[in-house]
Amino acid sequence: MSTYASFQGRVYLGKRDINGNPIEVRSPGNVADLKLSLKTDVLEHYESQSGQRSLDHRMIKSKSATINLSIEEFTKENLALALYGTHVATASGTVTDELIGGAVPVVGDRYFLAHPKVSTLILKDSTGTPATLTLGTHYTADTDFGAIQFLDTTGLTAPYKASYAFGDVSEIGIFTQPLPERYLRLEGLNTAQGNAKVLVELYRVAFDPLKELALISTEYNKFDLEGSLLADSTKPYDAVLGTFGRIVQIG
């Protein structure tokens, strides 16, 4: 009987505790592609007696494996993993008299507040009795991005001062964390065999940083992650299953 394969399934990623057990396991969402690649580095020997210089022996010098994932969901956790960063929640607050536009603001240029997600924005100038600028006459504001563009500053005195409230946001840094290791688990279905269940476990995957992120695109965005399998020293050596991972055909 032929056994064909076409897999789908849900991927899970987790950190590891000091004993090598997976913790904080979660799904990164829809994974469009998941590929495992094995590689050996070999030393080849060629005989030098027959005049044919024939290959007569190969010796494995090293073994390695890589994993590739195409993740489609742009969650803060996924981005933090891909960017070698961490995600932090910035709490809401208020700002009073933040300088905006510099000493000589230019009409038509775009200036940025220290925070996005702005509300109750008030702009004043620096006269003895500060004048309040009028939205739509003296300036326009994109309150989501915290951006201001001056339209007409006739009769007003710079520098200008902004007072406003700002809301909660999530921020993700880039290259602020060491190389991340994750436990990877696929709870898969072989759709070519009546959705037979297959379990894949990879004990230690050291992920490379994101190679490319399409910030502007006409397609559904996704980002590809590549990682290397590492031997798990917390697992007792098993001559059959090894220390890298396993594939379990459940049925």
C-alpha positions in Angstrom: 0.0 0.0 0.0 1.4 3.4 -1.0 1.7 6.0 1.7 1.5 9.5 0.5 1.9 12.7 2.5 0.6 16.2 2.4 0.7 17.9 5.8 -1.2 20.7 7.5 -1.4 21.4 11.2 -0.9 23.8 14.1 2.6 24.8 15.1 3.5 25.6 18.7 6.6 27.4 20.0 7.7 27.5 23.6 10.6 28.5 25.8 12.5 25.9 27.9 13.0 25.7 31.6 16.3 24.7 33.2 15.5 21.1 32.8 14.8 21.4 29.1 11.0 21.1 29.4 8.8 23.4 27.3 7.2 26.3 29.0 5.1 29.3 27.9 4.0 27.3 24.8 1.8 29.2 22.4 0.8 29.0 18.7 2.2 31.7 16.4 -1.0 31.4 14.4 -1.2 30.3 10.8 2.0 28.9 9.5 1.9 28.7 5.7 5.1 26.6 5.3 7.2 24.6 7.6 10.3 22.8 6.3 13.0 20.7 7.9 16.3 20.3 6.0 19.1 17.9 7.0 22.7 18.2 5.9 25.9 16.4 6.3 29.4 17.7 5.7 31.5 14.8 4.3 35.1 14.1 3.6 35.6 12.1 0.4 38.4 9.7 -0.4 39.6 8.9 -3.9 41.7 5.9 -4.7 45.0 6.5 -6.5 45.9 3.0 -7.9 43.6 2.2 -10.8 44.1 5.3 -12.9 40.4 6.2 -12.5 40.7 8.2 -9.3 37.4 6.7 -8.2 35.6 7.7 -5.1 35.9 4.8 -2.7 34.9 6.1 0.7 33.0 8.9 2.4 33.3 9.9 6.0 30.8 12.2 7.8 32.5 15.2 9.4 29.4 16.9 10.8 25.6 16.8 10.8 23.3 19.8 10.9 19.6 20.6 10.3 17.7 23.8 9.7 14.0 24.7 10.0 12.1 27.3 8.0 8.7 28.8 8.9 6.5 31.2 7.0 4.4 33.0 9.6 1.4 35.0 8.5 0.2 36.6 11.7 1.9 39.8 12.8 1.5 39.5 16.6 3.8 41.3 19.0 5.1 38.0 20.1 6.0 36.8 16.6 7.6 40.1 15.7 9.7 40.1 18.9 11.0 36.6 18.1 11.8 37.6 14.5 13.5 40.9 15.4 15.5 39.6 18.4 13.5 42.1 20.5 10.9 42.1 23.2 7.5 43.7 23.4 6.6 46.2 26.1 3.3 47.9 26.9 3.6 51.7 27.2 0.9 53.0 29.5 -1.3 56.0 28.7 -0.4 59.4 30.1 -0.4 63.1 29.5 2.2 65.6 28.3 2.3 69.4 29.0 4.1 72.0 26.9 6.1 69.6 24.7 8.1 71.7 22.2 7.1 71.0 18.6 8.6 72.3 15.3 11.8 73.7 16.6 12.8 77.4 16.7 11.7 78.1 13.2 9.0 75.7 12.1 8.4 75.5 8.3 4.9 75.6 6.9 4.2 72.3 5.1 6.8 70.2 6.9 5.7 67.3 9.1 6.7 67.3 12.8 6.3 64.5 15.3 5.1 64.4 18.9 6.9 62.1 21.4 3.9 59.8 21.5 1.3 58.4 19.0 -2.4 57.7 19.8 -2.9 61.3 20.8 -6.1 62.9 22.1 -7.2 66.3 23.5 -4.4 68.0 21.6 -3.8 71.7 22.3 -1.1 73.8 20.6 0.0 77.2 21.9 2.6 79.7 20.9 5.2 81.5 23.0 3.9 85.0 23.4 3.5 86.5 26.9 -0.1 85.5 26.8 0.1 82.3 24.7 -2.3 82.1 21.8 -4.0 78.8 21.1 -3.6 77.6 17.5 -6.7 76.6 15.6 -6.9 73.1 14.1 -7.6 73.4 10.3 -6.4 77.0 10.2 -3.0 77.0 11.8 -2.2 73.3 11.6 -3.4 69.8 10.8 -2.9 66.8 13.1 -2.8 63.0 12.6 -3.6 62.0 16.1 -3.1 58.3 15.5 0.5 58.8 14.5 1.2 61.9 16.6 2.1 64.1 13.6 1.5 67.8 13.0 1.8 69.9 9.9 1.7 73.7 10.1 -0.5 75.5 7.6 -0.3 79.2 8.6 1.8 80.7 11.4 1.2 84.4 10.6 1.1 86.4 13.8 2.2 83.6 16.0 5.5 83.2 17.9 7.6 80.0 17.9 8.5 77.8 19.5 5.1 76.1 19.8 4.1 73.9 22.7 1.8 70.8 22.6 -0.2 69.5 25.5 -2.1 66.2 25.0 -3.1 62.8 26.3 -1.8 59.6 24.8 -3.1 56.1 24.9 -1.7 52.6 25.5 0.4 51.1 22.8 2.7 48.1 22.4 6.4 48.7 21.4 8.8 46.2 20.0 12.6 46.7 20.0 15.1 45.5 17.4 18.3 43.6 18.4 17.8 44.0 22.1 17.7 40.3 23.0 20.2 37.4 22.7 19.8 34.6 20.2 16.4 33.0 21.0 15.9 29.3 21.4 12.5 27.6 21.2 11.0 24.2 21.5 8.9 23.6 18.3 5.9 21.2 18.1 3.7 20.4 15.1 0.4 18.7 15.7 -0.1 17.7 12.1 -2.6 16.1 9.8 -1.6 14.0 6.8 -4.4 15.1 4.4 -3.2 12.5 1.8 -4.0 9.7 4.3 -7.4 10.6 5.6 -6.1 13.3 8.0 -3.9 10.7 9.9 -2.3 12.5 12.8 1.4 13.1 13.0 3.4 14.7 15.8 6.7 16.5 15.2 8.9 17.7 18.1 12.1 19.6 17.7 13.7 20.1 21.1 16.0 23.1 20.5 15.7 25.5 17.6 18.0 28.5 17.6 16.4 31.1 15.4 18.2 33.5 13.1 17.0 37.1 12.9 14.4 38.0 10.3 16.0 38.3 6.8 13.3 40.4 5.3 10.1 42.1 6.3 7.9 43.6 3.5 6.8 46.9 5.0 4.8 47.9 1.9 3.3 45.1 -0.3 0.3 44.4 -2.5 0.2 40.8 -1.2 -0.8 39.2 2.1 2.3 39.8 4.2 4.2 37.0 5.9 7.7 36.7 7.2 10.1 33.7 7.0 12.1 32.5 9.9 15.1 30.2 9.7 16.7 28.4 12.6 19.2 25.6 13.3 18.5 22.5 15.3 20.7 22.1 18.4 21.3 18.9 20.3 19.4 18.8 23.6 21.9 17.8 26.3 19.0 17.4 28.8 17.8 14.4 26.9 19.5 11.1 27.7 21.3 9.8 24.5 19.0 7.4 22.6 20.6 5.5 19.8 17.2 5.2 18.1 15.6 8.7 18.7 18.7 10.8 19.3 18.7 14.2 20.9 17.4 16.6 18.3 13.7 15.7 18.0 11.3 13.0 16.8 8.4 12.4 14.4 5.6 10.3 15.7 3.0 8.7 13.4 -0.1 8.5 15.5 -2.5 7.1 13.0 
